């Protein structure tokens, strides 16, 4: 009896990986999904933090895709291992701090380890030749297959006809004729295929689903590395970069100021790790100070935070400053004027 | 038998799902797991994860700022 062949599909939550898995599933292969959590994923976190986003219906797109396909989904936390990819990408960064090629190699490598461990036969990705400027080019797609170790056990069903035959095709586990020859940045072929499959309401992330492709986020991360004098980060750092206004009045410290209630609530959770400021005489934001600060720094930060409170036009604004040991002091400060906040302070 | 507690407070999705998933892997079918979360996204994500992976959602409830999701481990975990 022929053995039931099994494949694991890298599921990002976007349309391409959904289609790729579906194409292989339709060839009678048992498919399960794998989704890697790097810490830089866009949607879930900002959605959970910001109050204004909470009115939208929340869903995790990778779980949604798995449910559409009727497949199991294994979500793997790779936050720690992924640091080396972000900090030391062998193939360099893209337009921002996105190490897309190293990232894809790493994820396929992890999937390759997973299939060996779980007795699966091959890996599916939603990659399309020419779709992305770094990781999905005709010349870099073989690099992913080679450097990940997956070699010809890596199948890209949406572009398979543009690529050399893989092991599953040669062995007759899947038919090359039922793969596609998509090429380039146009989304029309994918949308047509989605329609053919009767798929609606799929996610269409603009510019990818990773914060590292975001120019503003990349500037904040680069600033963090520069201020600390080393390229390093912890999970809390990358979470905080997604929240609030970040201003650096002095090289040795920055102020993170919540923009709305949801962010304020989120920053509350960090009050034991950072000196915090909260306006008391007027409604205002919660702010955290990142860096070593003295009394003068705190006074300057207080004037800055007061500027973002409802007392910005007031003569004086009162604030409570909470130190790392939990001790509190009250400050009364004159808010900075808009002119007193140089544009360079904004990160 | 009291449920196995997974404390996922202050974690943002998908971390609560990952915590539940990893704990469930170690438990026999029929065991109940109670996840305590502060990200409201867990209210939809953990039930979705249960549906696709063959686990039973027993209940979801809100207690103040916390969201409690109770899951029963399925046969094929």
Interface residues (C-beta under 8 A of the other chain):
Chain A: X35 X37 X41 X44 X45 X47 X48 X49 X54 X58 X59 X60 X62 X63 X64 X66 X67 X70 X71 X72 X73 X74 X75 X76 X77 X239 X269
Chain B: X10 X12 X13 X14 X15 X17 X18 X21 X39 X40 X41 X44 X45 X48 X49 X51 X52 X53 X54
